[in-house]
Amino acid sequence: MSKILIIEDEMTIVDLITFNLKREGFEVDAAYDGVAGLEKALSGWADLILLDVMLPGLNGIEVLRRLRQQKSTPVIL
């Protein structure tokens, strides 16, 4: 089963995406700010990351920049 990490600060968007991805059989985890999202992304748990650009803490571009220093996990912005 593929694992998807959602890094998004809007809870309603996370809920909607999570509902649909789980219905299709994916495992889903979420983070609601850039710092927490980067920590989860670096853990290596996810096969794919859905990343918002405008996040509190670290913005999505900075999360991606730091992530790319250590991981090559596919990311959709």
N, CA, C and O atoms as CSV, one atom per row, in Angstrom:
chain,resi,resn,atom,element,x,y,z
A,1,MET,N,N,0.842,-1.180,0.000
A,1,MET,CA,C,0.000,0.000,0.000
A,1,MET,C,C,0.888,1.245,0.000
A,1,MET,O,O,1.822,1.337,0.797
A,2,SER,N,N,0.611,2.183,-0.871
A,2,SER,CA,C,1.391,3.420,-0.945
A,2,SER,C,C,1.009,4.368,0.177
A,2,SER,O,O,-0.140,4.428,0.614
A,3,LYS,N,N,2.018,5.109,0.628
A,3,LYS,CA,C,1.830,6.041,1.737
A,3,LYS,C,C,2.010,7.464,1.233
A,3,LYS,O,O,2.995,7.780,0.566
A,4,ILE,N,N,1.051,8.312,1.558
A,4,ILE,CA,C,1.069,9.701,1.097
A,4,ILE,C,C,1.055,10.633,2.303
A,4,ILE,O,O,0.240,10.490,3.214
A,5,LEU,N,N,1.974,11.585,2.284
A,5,LEU,CA,C,2.038,12.622,3.315
A,5,LEU,C,C,1.478,13.910,2.730
A,5,LEU,O,O,1.919,14.370,1.676
A,6,ILE,N,N,0.508,14.485,3.419
A,6,ILE,CA,C,-0.076,15.767,3.017
A,6,ILE,C,C,0.466,16.836,3.956
A,6,ILE,O,O,0.315,16.736,5.174
A,7,ILE,N,N,1.098,17.858,3.386
A,7,ILE,CA,C,1.568,18.995,4.180
A,7,ILE,C,C,0.752,20.197,3.730
A,7,ILE,O,O,1.008,20.787,2.681
A,8,GLU,N,N,-0.227,20.541,4.540
A,8,GLU,CA,C,-1.227,21.559,4.175
A,8,GLU,C,C,-1.799,22.143,5.463
A,8,GLU,O,O,-2.116,21.405,6.396
A,9,ASP,N,N,-1.931,23.474,5.515
A,9,ASP,CA,C,-2.418,24.115,6.741
A,9,ASP,C,C,-3.935,24.241,6.819
A,9,ASP,O,O,-4.462,24.560,7.885
A,10,GLU,N,N,-4.639,24.003,5.743
A,10,GLU,CA,C,-6.108,24.083,5.756
A,10,GLU,C,C,-6.691,22.709,6.084
A,10,GLU,O,O,-6.648,21.800,5.255
A,11,MET,N,N,-7.230,22.561,7.278
A,11,MET,CA,C,-7.727,21.254,7.729
A,11,MET,C,C,-8.844,20.706,6.848
A,11,MET,O,O,-8.925,19.494,6.645
A,12,THR,N,N,-9.698,21.565,6.328
A,12,THR,CA,C,-10.787,21.072,5.478
A,12,THR,C,C,-10.236,20.464,4.195
A,12,THR,O,O,-10.768,19.466,3.707
A,13,ILE,N,N,-9.179,21.052,3.645
A,13,ILE,CA,C,-8.550,20.489,2.443
A,13,ILE,C,C,-7.910,19.145,2.770
A,13,ILE,O,O,-8.045,18.184,2.013
A,14,VAL,N,N,-7.213,19.085,3.905
A,14,VAL,CA,C,-6.589,17.822,4.330
A,14,VAL,C,C,-7.658,16.746,4.509
A,14,VAL,O,O,-7.472,15.614,4.062
A,15,ASP,N,N,-8.762,17.081,5.149
A,15,ASP,CA,C,-9.839,16.109,5.371
A,15,ASP,C,C,-10.393,15.585,4.052
A,15,ASP,O,O,-10.611,14.383,3.903
A,16,LEU,N,N,-10.622,16.474,3.101
A,16,LEU,CA,C,-11.172,16.078,1.809
A,16,LEU,C,C,-10.210,15.173,1.048
A,16,LEU,O,O,-10.612,14.127,0.537
A,17,ILE,N,N,-8.951,15.567,0.972
A,17,ILE,CA,C,-7.959,14.757,0.263
A,17,ILE,C,C,-7.761,13.418,0.961
A,17,ILE,O,O,-7.682,12.379,0.306
A,18,THR,N,N,-7.680,13.442,2.287
A,18,THR,CA,C,-7.486,12.210,3.056
A,18,THR,C,C,-8.636,11.239,2.822
A,18,THR,O,O,-8.411,10.052,2.587
A,19,PHE,N,N,-9.848,11.731,2.884
A,19,PHE,CA,C,-11.022,10.882,2.666
A,19,PHE,C,C,-10.939,10.163,1.322
A,19,PHE,O,O,-11.141,8.951,1.237
A,20,ASN,N,N,-10.642,10.922,0.282
A,20,ASN,CA,C,-10.608,10.339,-1.059
A,20,ASN,C,C,-9.430,9.395,-1.265
A,20,ASN,O,O,-9.575,8.357,-1.912
A,21,LEU,N,N,-8.271,9.739,-0.727
A,21,LEU,CA,C,-7.112,8.855,-0.873
A,21,LEU,C,C,-7.302,7.549,-0.099
A,21,LEU,O,O,-6.951,6.479,-0.595
A,22,LYS,N,N,-7.849,7.630,1.101
A,22,LYS,CA,C,-8.098,6.409,1.880
A,22,LYS,C,C,-9.126,5.522,1.183
A,22,LYS,O,O,-9.013,4.296,1.205
A,23,ARG,N,N,-10.115,6.139,0.574
A,23,ARG,CA,C,-11.125,5.386,-0.165
A,23,ARG,C,C,-10.504,4.608,-1.327
A,23,ARG,O,O,-11.010,3.560,-1.728
A,24,GLU,N,N,-9.402,5.135,-1.859
A,24,GLU,CA,C,-8.693,4.464,-2.949
A,24,GLU,C,C,-7.614,3.501,-2.452
A,24,GLU,O,O,-6.900,2.899,-3.253
A,25,GLY,N,N,-7.495,3.355,-1.118
A,25,GLY,CA,C,-6.596,2.373,-0.558
A,25,GLY,C,C,-5.224,2.871,-0.123
A,25,GLY,O,O,-4.356,2.061,0.202
A,26,PHE,N,N,-5.010,4.172,-0.110
A,26,PHE,CA,C,-3.727,4.721,0.318
A,26,PHE,C,C,-3.688,4.916,1.828
A,26,PHE,O,O,-4.718,5.156,2.459
A,27,GLU,N,N,-2.496,4.810,2.400
A,27,GLU,CA,C,-2.283,5.233,3.780
A,27,GLU,C,C,-1.957,6.722,3.729
A,27,GLU,O,O,-1.217,7.168,2.852
A,28,VAL,N,N,-2.505,7.490,4.664
A,28,VAL,CA,C,-2.336,8.940,4.629
A,28,VAL,C,C,-1.934,9.454,6.004
A,28,VAL,O,O,-2.455,9.014,7.029
A,29,ASP,N,N,-0.987,10.401,6.003
A,29,ASP,CA,C,-0.632,11.137,7.214
A,29,ASP,C,C,-0.619,12.607,6.824
A,29,ASP,O,O,-0.532,12.936,5.641
A,30,ALA,N,N,-0.706,13.487,7.805
A,30,ALA,CA,C,-0.758,14.912,7.507
A,30,ALA,C,C,0.074,15.703,8.505
A,30,ALA,O,O,0.274,15.296,9.650
A,31,ALA,N,N,0.548,16.837,8.031
A,31,ALA,CA,C,1.198,17.840,8.872
A,31,ALA,C,C,0.591,19.179,8.478
A,31,ALA,O,O,0.252,19.403,7.316
A,32,TYR,N,N,0.460,20.071,9.467
A,32,TYR,CA,C,-0.271,21.309,9.238
A,32,TYR,C,C,0.602,22.555,9.208
A,32,TYR,O,O,0.082,23.668,9.142
A,33,ASP,N,N,1.914,22.389,9.254
A,33,ASP,CA,C,2.832,23.514,9.081
A,33,ASP,C,C,4.134,22.989,8.482
A,33,ASP,O,O,4.368,21.781,8.449
A,34,GLY,N,N,4.970,23.899,8.013
A,34,GLY,CA,C,6.189,23.513,7.322
A,34,GLY,C,C,7.192,22.768,8.178
A,34,GLY,O,O,7.829,21.826,7.706
A,35,VAL,N,N,7.341,23.171,9.424
A,35,VAL,CA,C,8.327,22.532,10.309
A,35,VAL,C,C,7.937,21.077,10.579
A,35,VAL,O,O,8.758,20.173,10.424
A,36,ALA,N,N,6.689,20.855,10.982
A,36,ALA,CA,C,6.218,19.491,11.246
A,36,ALA,C,C,6.228,18.662,9.964
A,36,ALA,O,O,6.552,17.475,9.983
A,37,GLY,N,N,5.870,19.301,8.855
A,37,GLY,CA,C,5.868,18.596,7.577
A,37,GLY,C,C,7.256,18.137,7.167
A,37,GLY,O,O,7.427,17.017,6.685
A,38,LEU,N,N,8.243,18.993,7.355
A,38,LEU,CA,C,9.615,18.625,7.018
A,38,LEU,C,C,10.087,17.463,7.886
A,38,LEU,O,O,10.722,16.533,7.388
A,39,GLU,N,N,9.785,17.512,9.158
A,39,GLU,CA,C,10.166,16.412,10.063
A,39,GLU,C,C,9.560,15.090,9.601
A,39,GLU,O,O,10.253,14.074,9.547
A,40,LYS,N,N,8.274,15.100,9.269
A,40,LYS,CA,C,7.619,13.872,8.816
A,40,LYS,C,C,8.171,13.425,7.468
A,40,LYS,O,O,8.353,12.231,7.232
A,41,ALA,N,N,8.435,14.378,6.588
A,41,ALA,CA,C,8.968,14.035,5.267
A,41,ALA,C,C,10.350,13.404,5.376
A,41,ALA,O,O,10.663,12.463,4.648
A,42,LEU,N,N,11.166,13.911,6.270
A,42,LEU,CA,C,12.517,13.378,6.440
A,42,LEU,C,C,12.530,12.013,7.121
A,42,LEU,O,O,13.536,11.306,7.067
A,43,SER,N,N,11.426,11.638,7.759
A,43,SER,CA,C,11.368,10.335,8.428
A,43,SER,C,C,11.402,9.187,7.429
A,43,SER,O,O,11.720,8.054,7.793
A,44,GLY,N,N,11.078,9.472,6.173
A,44,GLY,CA,C,11.106,8.444,5.145
A,44,GLY,C,C,9.856,7.597,5.070
A,44,GLY,O,O,9.837,6.610,4.335
A,45,TRP,N,N,8.808,7.945,5.805
A,45,TRP,CA,C,7.582,7.158,5.835
A,45,TRP,C,C,6.829,7.199,4.511
A,45,TRP,O,O,6.252,6.192,4.100
A,46,ALA,N,N,6.826,8.344,3.841
A,46,ALA,CA,C,5.951,8.556,2.683
A,46,ALA,C,C,6.582,8.113,1.363
A,46,ALA,O,O,7.792,8.216,1.160
A,47,ASP,N,N,5.721,7.616,0.476
A,47,ASP,CA,C,6.114,7.307,-0.898
A,47,ASP,C,C,5.884,8.513,-1.808
A,47,ASP,O,O,6.487,8.616,-2.876
A,48,LEU,N,N,5.013,9.420,-1.380
A,48,LEU,CA,C,4.675,10.627,-2.131
A,48,LEU,C,C,4.289,11.712,-1.145
A,48,LEU,O,O,3.680,11.434,-0.112
A,49,ILE,N,N,4.644,12.949,-1.463
A,49,ILE,CA,C,4.296,14.081,-0.601
A,49,ILE,C,C,3.474,15.076,-1.409
A,49,ILE,O,O,3.873,15.483,-2.500
A,50,LEU,N,N,2.321,15.465,-0.863
A,50,LEU,CA,C,1.515,16.554,-1.416
A,50,LEU,C,C,1.819,17.772,-0.564
A,50,LEU,O,O,1.516,17.792,0.629
A,51,LEU,N,N,2.414,18.784,-1.168
A,51,LEU,CA,C,2.972,19.909,-0.419
A,51,LEU,C,C,2.359,21.230,-0.853
A,51,LEU,O,O,2.407,21.594,-2.028
A,52,ASP,N,N,1.784,21.941,0.103
A,52,ASP,CA,C,1.257,23.288,-0.126
A,52,ASP,C,C,2.433,24.261,-0.164
A,52,ASP,O,O,3.429,24.051,0.528
A,53,VAL,N,N,2.330,25.306,-0.951
A,53,VAL,CA,C,3.413,26.288,-1.037
A,53,VAL,C,C,3.348,27.282,0.122
A,53,VAL,O,O,4.379,27.611,0.710
A,54,MET,N,N,2.156,27.760,0.454
A,54,MET,CA,C,2.023,28.770,1.502
A,54,MET,C,C,1.667,28.094,2.820
A,54,MET,O,O,0.514,27.738,3.063
A,55,LEU,N,N,2.677,27.927,3.663
A,55,LEU,CA,C,2.520,27.254,4.952
A,55,LEU,C,C,3.051,28.134,6.070
A,55,LEU,O,O,3.947,28.946,5.836
A,56,PRO,N,N,2.522,27.993,7.276
A,56,PRO,CA,C,3.126,28.677,8.423
A,56,PRO,C,C,4.441,27.985,8.803
A,56,PRO,O,O,4.637,26.802,8.524
A,57,GLY,N,N,5.313,28.725,9.427
A,57,GLY,CA,C,6.608,28.169,9.835
A,57,GLY,C,C,7.594,28.249,8.691
A,57,GLY,O,O,8.253,29.273,8.510
A,58,LEU,N,N,7.704,27.200,7.926
A,58,LEU,CA,C,8.509,27.172,6.705
A,58,LEU,C,C,7.549,27.107,5.526
A,58,LEU,O,O,6.578,26.351,5.564
A,59,ASN,N,N,7.803,27.891,4.475
A,59,ASN,CA,C,6.926,27.781,3.309
A,59,ASN,C,C,7.273,26.510,2.527
A,59,ASN,O,O,8.317,25.899,2.760
A,60,GLY,N,N,6.410,26.122,1.617
A,60,GLY,CA,C,6.576,24.879,0.887
A,60,GLY,C,C,7.857,24.810,0.069
A,60,GLY,O,O,8.456,23.742,-0.052
A,61,ILE,N,N,8.282,25.931,-0.490
A,61,ILE,CA,C,9.518,25.953,-1.277
A,61,ILE,C,C,10.715,25.656,-0.382
A,61,ILE,O,O,11.613,24.913,-0.778
A,62,GLU,N,N,10.736,26.223,0.811
A,62,GLU,CA,C,11.836,25.968,1.744
A,62,GLU,C,C,11.793,24.521,2.252
A,62,GLU,O,O,12.839,23.893,2.415
A,63,VAL,N,N,10.607,23.998,2.498
A,63,VAL,CA,C,10.481,22.592,2.893
A,63,VAL,C,C,11.071,21.706,1.796
A,63,VAL,O,O,11.842,20.790,2.081
A,64,LEU,N,N,10.712,21.978,0.556
A,64,LEU,CA,C,11.212,21.183,-0.557
A,64,LEU,C,C,12.731,21.311,-0.702
A,64,LEU,O,O,13.415,20.316,-0.941
A,65,ARG,N,N,13.252,22.514,-0.562
A,65,ARG,CA,C,14.692,22.728,-0.671
A,65,ARG,C,C,15.440,21.904,0.377
A,65,ARG,O,O,16.426,21.238,0.061
A,66,ARG,N,N,14.970,21.952,1.615
A,66,ARG,CA,C,15.625,21.200,2.689
A,66,ARG,C,C,15.436,19.695,2.525
A,66,ARG,O,O,16.342,18.912,2.810
A,67,LEU,N,N,14.262,19.303,2.067
A,67,LEU,CA,C,13.995,17.885,1.833
A,67,LEU,C,C,14.947,17.328,0.778
A,67,LEU,O,O,15.473,16.226,0.938
A,68,ARG,N,N,15.170,18.079,-0.294
A,68,ARG,CA,C,16.016,17.623,-1.394
A,68,ARG,C,C,17.481,17.467,-0.993
A,68,ARG,O,O,18.239,16.789,-1.687
A,69,GLN,N,N,17.882,18.074,0.099
A,69,GLN,CA,C,19.248,17.901,0.580
A,69,GLN,C,C,19.468,16.484,1.116
A,69,GLN,O,O,20.607,16.025,1.204
A,70,GLN,N,N,18.374,15.788,1.476
A,70,GLN,CA,C,18.517,14.467,2.083
A,70,GLN,C,C,17.698,13.367,1.417
A,70,GLN,O,O,18.073,12.198,1.501
A,71,LYS,N,N,16.606,13.702,0.767
A,71,LYS,CA,C,15.682,12.696,0.225
A,71,LYS,C,C,15.283,13.026,-1.213
A,71,LYS,O,O,15.348,14.175,-1.649
A,72,SER,N,N,14.875,12.000,-1.926
A,72,SER,CA,C,14.384,12.204,-3.295
A,72,SER,C,C,12.927,11.734,-3.438
A,72,SER,O,O,12.494,11.363,-4.529
A,73,THR,N,N,12.186,11.754,-2.340
A,73,THR,CA,C,10.776,11.381,-2.358
A,73,THR,C,C,10.026,12.261,-3.356
A,73,THR,O,O,10.214,13.478,-3.347
A,74,PRO,N,N,9.184,11.688,-4.213
A,74,PRO,CA,C,8.397,12.500,-5.154
A,74,PRO,C,C,7.499,13.486,-4.396
A,74,PRO,O,O,6.916,13.161,-3.362
A,75,VAL,N,N,7.411,14.702,-4.949
A,75,VAL,CA,C,6.624,15.772,-4.328
A,75,VAL,C,C,5.741,16.414,-5.385
A,75,VAL,O,O,6.195,16.705,-6.492
A,76,ILE,N,N,4.490,16.631,-5.041
A,76,ILE,CA,C,3.575,17.413,-5.865
A,76,ILE,C,C,3.263,18.684,-5.102
A,76,ILE,O,O,2.740,18.634,-3.989
A,77,LEU,N,N,3.585,19.832,-5.703
A,77,LEU,CA,C,3.306,21.127,-5.076
A,77,LEU,C,C,1.917,21.589,-5.443
A,77,LEU,O,O,1.490,22.661,-5.014
